[in-house]
Amino acid sequence: MRFTPSDRAFLAAPLHRLPLDMLRRLRLLVRPDTVRRWHRDLAARRHPQASRPKPPGTAADRVT
């Protein structure tokens, strides 16, 4: 399901009137792909050496 800008505005409009403790208990409306992308981006920022592009070929090709 994709939200249009008007859908997002409609969903966000009542949020500014809710108490802070209730806002913390709300669940986000995001797709699983979005959560995976957030996790991938976070891992890339925390571990930049491990997330660099690797050279083509396998490790066995480079040893011989």
C-alpha positions as a Markdown table, in Angstrom:
| # | Residue | x | y | z |
|---|---|---|---|---|
| 1 | Met | 0.0 | 0.0 | 0.0 |
| 2 | Arg | 1.4 | 3.4 | -1.0 |
| 3 | Phe | 0.4 | 6.6 | 0.7 |
| 4 | Thr | -0.2 | 9.7 | -1.3 |
| 5 | Pro | 0.8 | 13.1 | 0.1 |
| 6 | Ser | -2.8 | 13.8 | 0.9 |
| 7 | Asp | -3.1 | 10.5 | 2.7 |
| 8 | Arg | 0.0 | 11.4 | 4.8 |
| 9 | Ala | -1.4 | 14.8 | 5.6 |
| 10 | Phe | -4.7 | 13.3 | 6.7 |
| 11 | Leu | -3.0 | 10.8 | 8.9 |
| 12 | Ala | -0.6 | 13.3 | 10.4 |
| 13 | Ala | -3.1 | 16.1 | 11.1 |
| 14 | Pro | -4.5 | 14.8 | 14.4 |
| 15 | Leu | -1.1 | 13.8 | 15.7 |
| 16 | His | -0.2 | 17.2 | 17.0 |
| 17 | Arg | -3.1 | 17.2 | 19.4 |
| 18 | Leu | -2.3 | 13.9 | 21.1 |
| 19 | Pro | -0.4 | 13.8 | 24.4 |
| 20 | Leu | 3.3 | 12.8 | 24.2 |
| 21 | Asp | 2.8 | 9.5 | 26.1 |
| 22 | Met | 0.1 | 8.4 | 23.7 |
| 23 | Leu | 2.3 | 9.4 | 20.7 |
| 24 | Arg | 5.1 | 7.1 | 22.0 |
| 25 | Arg | 2.7 | 4.2 | 22.0 |
| 26 | Leu | 1.6 | 4.6 | 18.4 |
| 27 | Arg | 2.7 | 2.2 | 15.8 |
| 28 | Leu | 4.2 | 3.5 | 12.6 |
| 29 | Leu | 2.6 | 2.7 | 9.2 |
| 30 | Val | 5.6 | 1.5 | 7.3 |
| 31 | Arg | 6.2 | -1.3 | 4.9 |
| 32 | Pro | 8.6 | -4.1 | 5.8 |
| 33 | Asp | 10.8 | -3.1 | 2.9 |
| 34 | Thr | 11.2 | 0.3 | 4.5 |
| 35 | Val | 12.2 | -1.1 | 7.8 |
| 36 | Arg | 14.8 | -3.3 | 6.0 |
| 37 | Arg | 16.2 | -0.3 | 4.2 |
| 38 | Trp | 16.4 | 1.6 | 7.5 |
| 39 | His | 18.3 | -1.3 | 9.0 |
| 40 | Arg | 20.7 | -1.6 | 6.0 |
| 41 | Asp | 21.4 | 2.1 | 6.1 |
| 42 | Leu | 22.1 | 2.0 | 9.9 |
| 43 | Ala | 24.4 | -0.9 | 9.5 |
| 44 | Ala | 26.3 | 0.8 | 6.7 |
| 45 | Arg | 26.8 | 3.9 | 8.9 |
| 46 | Arg | 27.9 | 1.9 | 11.9 |
| 47 | His | 30.2 | -0.4 | 10.0 |
| 48 | Pro | 31.5 | 1.4 | 7.0 |
| 49 | Gln | 34.4 | -1.0 | 6.3 |
| 50 | Ala | 32.2 | -4.0 | 6.1 |
| 51 | Ser | 29.7 | -2.3 | 3.8 |
| 52 | Arg | 32.2 | -1.1 | 1.2 |
| 53 | Pro | 31.8 | -2.6 | -2.3 |
| 54 | Lys | 33.8 | -5.7 | -2.7 |
| 55 | Pro | 36.1 | -6.3 | -5.7 |
| 56 | Pro | 34.8 | -8.7 | -8.3 |
| 57 | Gly | 35.8 | -12.4 | -8.0 |
| 58 | Thr | 36.0 | -14.8 | -5.1 |
| 59 | Ala | 38.6 | -14.9 | -2.4 |
| 60 | Ala | 39.9 | -18.2 | -3.9 |
| 61 | Asp | 40.5 | -16.5 | -7.2 |
| 62 | Arg | 42.6 | -13.8 | -5.5 |
| 63 | Val | 44.8 | -16.3 | -3.5 |
| 64 | Thr | 46.0 | -18.3 | -6.5 |
